[in-house]
Amino acid sequence: MDKQALEMHIRGILKALGEDPEREGLRETPERVARMYEEVFAGIQYSNHDIAKMFGKTFTAPPDASAVVVRDIAVFSFCEHHMALMYDMHVNAAYVPHGKVIGLSKIARICDMAARRLQIQERLGADIAEILMEAAETPDVGIVISGVHSCMTARGIRNASARTVTQTLRGAFRTDMSLQKLIGE
C-alpha cells in the first residue's frame, strides 16, 4: 500500500470538500486516514491462497467427526461501489471435516482477513468459503453472512433497518438440509 499517495489523495479530498486541510482539526487527518486504510484494507495484499496458508494449521480429525460450526463471527468490510462501511456483520462458518480439523480461532481469522478488502458481501462469502475449503482440506463448506450496509442506511434509500443476508454453500451444504440448518441465519 502506498501510504504517501493515500495521504496526498486524502488531502485532495478534503480540499475538494471545501475544507482546509491545514486547519487544526484536519492537519493530521491525511496521515491518520492512511494508517487506518493500511489496517482496514490489510486483506487486499493477500490472495485467498495466501490467507489459507497463513491460517491453515490443521489437526487430525477424530474418525467420527461431524460438522464444525462457528457462529456470529463479527467482521466489518467496505463496499467496493461506494467505499462505504458494511457493519454489524456476523459470519456463520461451517465445514465437514475430511480427516482434518482446523483451529477454531483460525476460522475467525480467515473471516476477518477476507473481510479487510473492498468488495461485495456475496464475494466475501465466496472468498471465505474458498479459503476455508483450502485451509481445512474439505469440499463441504457453508457460509452465512448477515450485515448492514451504510450505502443503504446512511445514503440513498436511508433504510436504517435493512440487513443483507447471503449464503455460500459448497459440497454437501448445497443439498443437505440438515447441514444448512446448522449454519442458519
C-alpha positions in Angstrom: 0.0 0.0 0.0 1.3 3.5 -0.9 0.9 5.5 2.3 2.2 8.7 0.8 -0.2 8.6 -2.1 -3.0 7.9 0.2 -2.1 10.9 2.3 -1.9 13.1 -0.8 -5.3 12.0 -2.1 -7.0 12.4 1.3 -5.6 15.9 1.5 -7.1 16.5 -2.0 -10.5 15.1 -1.0 -10.5 17.4 2.0 -9.8 20.4 -0.4 -12.5 19.2 -2.8 -15.0 19.1 0.0 -14.2 22.7 0.7 -12.2 22.1 3.9 -8.9 23.5 4.8 -6.5 20.5 5.3 -4.2 22.8 7.3 -6.7 23.8 10.0 -6.1 22.4 13.4 -8.5 19.5 13.4 -7.5 18.3 10.0 -3.8 18.8 9.9 -3.0 15.1 10.8 -6.1 13.6 9.2 -4.5 12.5 5.9 -1.8 10.6 7.9 -4.4 9.1 10.3 -6.7 8.0 7.4 -3.7 6.4 5.6 -2.8 4.5 8.7 -6.5 3.4 9.1 -6.6 2.3 5.5 -3.5 0.2 6.0 -5.3 -1.6 8.8 -8.8 -1.9 7.5 -7.7 -2.9 4.0 -4.9 -5.3 5.1 -6.6 -8.2 3.3 -6.1 -6.6 -0.2 -2.4 -7.6 -0.2 -3.2 -11.3 0.2 -4.7 -13.8 -2.2 -7.2 -16.3 -0.9 -4.5 -18.9 -1.2 -2.1 -16.8 0.9 -4.8 -16.5 3.6 -5.4 -20.2 3.6 -1.7 -20.8 4.1 -1.5 -18.2 6.9 -4.3 -19.8 8.9 -4.3 -23.4 7.6 -2.8 -25.2 10.6 -4.8 -28.5 10.8 -5.0 -31.4 13.2 -6.1 -35.0 12.7 -9.9 -35.2 13.0 -11.5 -37.9 15.1 -12.9 -40.7 13.0 -16.5 -39.8 13.8 -16.0 -36.0 13.3 -19.2 -34.2 12.3 -19.8 -30.7 11.0 -17.9 -27.9 12.8 -19.8 -24.6 13.1 -18.6 -21.3 14.4 -21.4 -18.7 14.6 -21.6 -15.0 15.0 -18.0 -14.1 13.9 -18.1 -10.3 14.0 -16.4 -8.7 11.0 -16.7 -5.4 9.0 -15.8 -4.6 5.4 -16.2 -1.9 2.8 -18.5 -1.8 -0.2 -16.5 -1.6 -3.4 -19.2 0.5 -5.0 -19.2 3.4 -2.5 -16.3 2.6 -0.2 -19.0 2.6 2.4 -18.8 0.6 5.6 -20.5 -2.8 5.9 -21.0 -3.2 9.6 -22.8 -5.2 12.3 -21.7 -8.2 10.1 -21.8 -11.7 11.5 -20.5 -14.7 9.8 -21.6 -18.3 10.5 -18.9 -20.6 9.0 -19.2 -24.4 8.9 -17.4 -27.3 7.3 -17.5 -31.1 7.4 -14.0 -32.5 8.2 -12.4 -34.9 5.8 -9.7 -36.3 8.0 -8.5 -32.9 9.3 -9.8 -30.1 11.5 -8.7 -26.5 11.7 -8.3 -24.4 14.9 -11.5 -22.6 15.7 -9.7 -19.2 16.1 -8.3 -19.8 12.6 -11.8 -19.7 11.2 -12.4 -16.3 12.8 -9.1 -15.1 11.5 -9.9 -16.2 8.0 -13.2 -14.4 8.1 -11.6 -11.2 9.5 -8.7 -11.2 6.9 -11.1 -11.9 3.9 -13.3 -9.0 5.1 -10.5 -6.5 5.0 -10.9 -5.8 1.3 -13.1 -3.6 -0.9 -15.9 -6.0 -2.1 -19.5 -7.0 -2.1 -21.0 -9.2 0.6 -21.6 -12.1 -1.9 -17.9 -12.2 -2.8 -16.9 -12.1 0.8 -18.9 -15.3 1.4 -17.4 -16.9 -1.6 -13.9 -15.9 -0.6 -14.3 -17.2 3.0 -15.7 -20.5 1.6 -12.8 -20.9 -0.8 -10.2 -20.1 1.9 -11.8 -22.5 4.4 -12.1 -25.3 1.8 -8.3 -25.0 1.1 -7.3 -24.5 4.7 -9.4 -27.4 6.1 -8.9 -29.5 3.0 -12.6 -30.2 2.6 -15.1 -29.6 -0.2 -18.0 -29.3 2.3 -18.3 -25.7 3.5 -21.2 -23.4 4.3 -21.1 -19.7 5.0 -23.9 -17.3 6.0 -23.3 -13.6 6.4 -25.7 -11.1 7.8 -24.8 -7.4 7.7 -25.8 -3.8 7.5 -24.5 -1.6 4.6 -24.0 2.1 5.2 -24.5 2.6 1.5 -28.2 1.8 2.3 -28.5 3.2 5.8 -26.7 6.5 5.6 -27.2 7.5 2.0 -29.5 6.6 -0.9 -32.6 4.9 0.4 -31.6 5.6 4.1 -33.3 2.5 5.4 -31.7 2.0 8.8 -33.3 -1.4 9.5 -32.3 -3.2 6.3 -30.0 -6.2 6.7 -28.4 -8.2 3.9 -28.2 -12.0 4.3 -26.1 -14.1 1.9 -25.4 -17.8 1.8 -22.5 -19.6 0.1 -22.9 -23.3 0.0 -20.3 -25.7 -1.3 -20.2 -29.5 -1.5 -22.6 -31.3 0.8 -24.0 -28.0 2.1 -25.7 -27.4 -1.3 -28.0 -30.4 -0.9 -28.1 -31.5 2.7 -30.8 -29.5 4.5 -29.6 -30.7 7.9 -26.2 -29.1 7.3 -27.9 -25.9 6.0 -29.9 -25.7 9.3 -26.7 -25.9 11.3 -25.4 -22.7 9.8 -28.8 -21.0 10.0 -29.2 -17.3 9.5 
